Amino acid sequence: GILMTSGALDESEAKGREALAIRRAIYPPSDRAVAITANNLANTLQAKGQPEEALALHQESLDALRAGLGPEHSRTMLARRNVAVMYTVMGDHERAKEASEALLAVYERRGDTTSIEGARAYGTYGTALAFSGQLAEAEAPFLRAVAITRTRLGDHIYTAERLRSLLGLYRAQGRRAEALALAREAVGVYRR
């Protein structure tokens, strides 16, 4: 946590590995403590540019949470999203798309598509589609993510982040005027 955000990535990795070894030794594999520690170490390794090991740890976290808390618990859903994001980071766009579709399907089945986590799921799916070259198809999930965050949070950093994702898509599609308008809107949100 603090070590990673302060930029002490080597120390964060060493302490994370030590903590995970301890937790694996004293808790069952499905314990939430193992899952959270694996997730934290995965975030550090991702920041250090080690996506393969980060993905394996995110998957371990997901497996533990699925077994310990159930497949649709909010913490499990966050872990599912982390795995989908890692596939995108690694350039495995087909698996990223599959994982984000599965994540979004759970939110839709639960009727939880207007929560902030639902918005993040739409954003993750949009990103997977965009990176797989399906730019036209990516617009709808990005628009949905923006609409949810605007409704739920108004002028908030999450809203600005969703706007930035949509403007990236518009830029990639050559829709410069629309991208510029979204950039201005996002900057306005950041300034408030």
Helices and strands as residue ranges (DSSP letters): H 2-5, H 9-26, H 32-47, H 51-69, H 74-89, H 93-110, H 116-131, H 135-153, H 157-172, H 176-191
